[in-house]
Amino acid sequence: MERQILDYLRGDLLAGEALDELTAETDLFQLGVLESVRVMRLVAWLEKTFEFQARPADLVPEHFRTVAAIGSYLRSRGKAA
């Protein structure tokens, strides 16, 4: 799951930006990978890819700070690893 998310971030969301240091533990906000528009694009992709509906109350920075946190959030919503 985390590998899929990293691949999406590198390939689609960041198209063309060189971010070799991006790992599952990278702070995506601090590095500038995520900002408001990209978060919404990421959430839309996650919903489609992992077939679930994000609840508005779940759209908090803690769930999206790192790829590992995103994976934990998805697992808490019953999505398999």
TORBAMI-439918 format. One record per atom (N, C-alpha, C): x, y negated, z. Coordinates in steps of 0.001 Angstrom, whole numbers, plus 524288, in hexadecimal, padded with zeros to 5 digits. Layout:
<sites>
     c1     c2     c3
      X      Y      Z
...
</sites>
This chain:
<sites>
     c1     c2     c3
  80337  804A1  80000
  80000  80000  80000
  8036D  7FB11  80000
  80743  7FAE7  8038A
  80AB3  7F65D  803C1
  80DB5  7F5AA  7FEA3
  80F47  7FA12  7FC35
  8121A  7F9C4  7F739
  80EA5  7F750  7F30E
  809A8  7F8D0  7F2DD
  805F7  7F68A  7EF18
  80572  7F0AB  7EFEF
  8051F  7EF12  7F4D3
  80488  7E985  7F617
  8096A  7E686  7F482
  80E03  7E89F  7F5CC
  812E7  7E614  7F435
  8133A  7E5A3  7EE43
  811C7  7E9C2  7EB89
  811E9  7E99D  7E5CF
  80E46  7E56C  7E3B1
  809A2  7E4F5  7E600
  805F8  7E0E5  7E453
  80840  7DB77  7E55C
  80A5C  7DAB1  7EA00
  80C90  7D596  7EB49
  810E9  7D421  7E77B
  81471  7D7C0  7E688
  818E5  7D6B1  7E313
  81740  7D614  7DD61
  813B7  7D96A  7DBA1
  81273  7D993  7D615
  80E2E  7D5E8  7D450
  809FD  7D59E  7D73A
  80574  7D29B  7D57D
  804FE  7CD5A  7D837
  80522  7CD73  7DD5F
  8043D  7C8A4  7E044
  808BC  7C4CB  7DFA4
  80D7D  7C6CA  7DF6A
  81218  7C365  7DF18
  81497  7C366  7D9BF
  811E8  7C537  7D5DF
  813E5  7C5DB  7D095
  81869  7C22C  7CF4A
  81CFA  7C474  7CEB7
  82183  7C17A  7CD12
  824CF  7BF42  7D170
  822D3  7BF1F  7D637
  825EB  7BD16  7DA8C
  8297F  7C16C  7DC8A
  82E7B  7C038  7DD18
  83248  7C40E  7DEF3
  83234  7C429  7E4E1
  8303F  7C85F  7E710
  83007  7C8FA  7ECBA
  831FA  7CE65  7EE34
  836FF  7CF48  7ED4B
  83946  7D45D  7EE78
  83913  7D593  7F446
  838EC  7D17E  7F796
  838F1  7D253  7FD38
  8339C  7D3C6  7FF6F
  82FB0  7D41E  7FC26
  82A70  7D56A  7FDE3
  82A25  7DB20  7FF9E
  828D5  7DBF2  804A7
  82843  7E12E  806E0
  82309  7E171  809B4
  821D4  7E5F1  80BE0
  81CF8  7E699  80EC7
  81CD0  7E346  813B5
  8215C  7E185  81595
  821A1  7DE6F  81A64
  82289  7D89C  8196F
  822F7  7D6F7  81491
  823CE  7D170  8133E
  81F11  7CE36  814CF
  81FF7  7C9C5  81763
  81BBA  7C628  818AC
  81A22  7C36C  813A1
  815AA  7C4E1  81191
  813F3  7C301  80C6F
  81292  7BD35  80C6C
  810F1  7BB28  810E0
  80FC0  7B594  8113F
  814C4  7B265  811A8
  81856  7B423  814F6
  81D41  7B157  815B7
  82079  7B12C  810B4
  8207F  7B56B  80DC5
  82377  7B5AC  808E1
  820C9  7B2A5  8047A
  81BDE  7B13B  8054C
  8190E  7AE56  8014C
  8165B  7B1C9  7FD4D
  8161C  7B6DB  7FE62
  81391  7BA80  7FAD0
  80DB3  7B9A5  7FADA
  80B7F  7B8C8  7FF80
  805DE  7B801  7FFF6
  8048D  7B277  80199
  800A5  7B059  7FF0B
  7FE1D  7AB77  80082
  7F85C  7AC52  7FF53
  7F51A  7A889  80020
  7EF73  7A96C  80006
  7ED72  7AC0A  7FB06
  7EF12  7AA32  7F687
  7ED1D  7AC79  7F1A3
  7EF29  7B20C  7F0F5
  7F414  7B2E4  7F213
  7F640  7B826  7F184
  7F3DC  7BBF1  7F572
  7F28E  7BA18  7FA13
  7EFF9  7BD91  7FDD9
  7EACA  7BF6E  7FB9B
  7E7D2  7BBE9  7F954
  7E2C6  7BD6D  7F727
  7E36E  7C126  7F289
  7E764  7C046  7EF49
  7E873  7C3EE  7EAFA
  7EA01  7C945  7ED13
  7ED40  7C949  7F130
  7EEE2  7CE2F  7F39E
  7EA2F  7D10D  7F5EA
  7E6D6  7CE4A  7F8B7
  7E23A  7D0BA  7FB10
  7DEBD  7D311  7F6D0
  7DDF0  7D038  7F294
  7DABD  7D248  7EE47
  7DD24  7D748  7EC14
  7E244  7D74E  7EB67
  7E4EE  7DBFD  7E96E
  7E47A  7E07B  7ED4D
  7E545  7DF65  7F258
  7E4D8  7E376  7F65A
  7DF5F  7E5D4  7F65D
  7DB61  7E281  7F613
  7D5FB  7E46B  7F611
  7D4F7  7E800  7F16C
  7D6D7  7E672  7ECE9
  7D60D  7E99A  7E831
  7D93F  7EEA8  7E864
  7DE21  7EE35  7E9D8
  7E1AD  7F2AE  7E9CC
  7E041  7F6BA  7EDEF
  7DEED  7F4DF  7F29C
  7DDEF  7F872  7F6F3
  7D816  7F909  7F82A
  7D4D8  7F6E3  7F4BE
  7CF2A  7F791  7F4E9
  7CCD3  7F689  7FA4E
  7CD3A  7F1B0  7FBF9
  7CACF  7F011  800D9
  7C97A  7EA47  80070
  7C68F  7E864  80437
  7C513  7E2DB  8046B
  7C79A  7E06B  80934
  7CADF  7DC7F  80864
  7CD43  7D9BC  80CCD
  7C920  7D662  80F77
  7C8FF  7D6B7  8148F
  7C55F  7D37B  81794
  7C7D4  7CE28  81874
  7C4C9  7C9FC  8183D
  7C6F6  7C4BE  81921
  7CA1A  7C459  81E2F
  7C84F  7C6EE  82251
  7CB11  7C6C1  82755
  7D073  7C955  82714
  7D148  7CCAD  82325
  7D64E  7CF5D  8228C
  7DA58  7CC2B  81F94
  7D8BB  7C7E1  81D45
  7DC50  7C4C1  81A0F
  7DF79  7C10E  81D78
  7E2D5  7C36F  820A2
  7E633  7C084  82430
  7EBE3  7C192  822BA
  7EF55  7BDD4  823A2
  7F4D1  7BE7C  8221C
  7F764  7C373  82436
  7F5F1  7C524  828DC
  7F864  7C9BC  82B30
  7F7B5  7CE9E  827CD
  7F36B  7CEFD  824FA
  7F278  7D395  821AD
  7F58A  7D361  81C8F
  7F7B3  7CEDB  81B3A
  7FA36  7CE35  8161B
  7FFCB  7CC30  81678
  801E5  7CBCF  81B3E
  80722  7C990  81BFA
  80B60  7CCD1  8195A
  80AE1  7D1FA  8198F
  80EB5  7D57A  81719
  80BC9  7D9BE  81420
  80E82  7DC5B  810B6
  80C2B  7E0C2  80DED
  80AC7  7E50B  811D7
  80E10  7E5D1  815C4
  80CDE  7E9B4  819CF
  807D5  7E84A  81CAE
  80705  7E343  81DCE
  8023C  7E182  8206F
  7FD79  7E261  81CEE
  7FE15  7E17B  817E0
  7F9CD  7E270  81437
  7F86A  7E83A  8143A
  7FC63  7EB94  81421
  7FB72  7F138  81459
  7F8A8  7F2CC  81957
  7FA44  7F096  81DBE
  7F7B6  7F1C1  822C3
  7F208  7EFFD  822AA
  7F120  7EB60  8208C
  7EBCB  7E960  8201C
  7E873  7ED15  81CD8
  7EA73  7EEC4  81853
  7E782  7F246  814FA
  7E66A  7F77B  817B6
  7EA41  7F98F  81A76
  7E96C  7FE72  81D52
  7E552  7FDB0  8219E
  7E534  7F917  82418
  7E14B  7F80F  82823
  7DBC6  7F7D7  825CC
  7DB7E  7F6BE  820C3
  7D670  7F6A3  81DF4
  7D528  7FBFB  81B9B
  7D850  7FFF1  81CEE
  7D721  80542  81B32
  7D95C  806B5  815EC
  7DCFE  80388  813F0
  7DF6F  804C0  80EE8
  7E42E  8083D  80FDD
  7E4AC  80C68  80CD6
  7E8EF  81027  80D74
  7EE20  80DC6  80BDB
  7F23B  80FD6  80E26
  7F790  80E06  80CED
  7F949  80FEC  807A5
</sites>
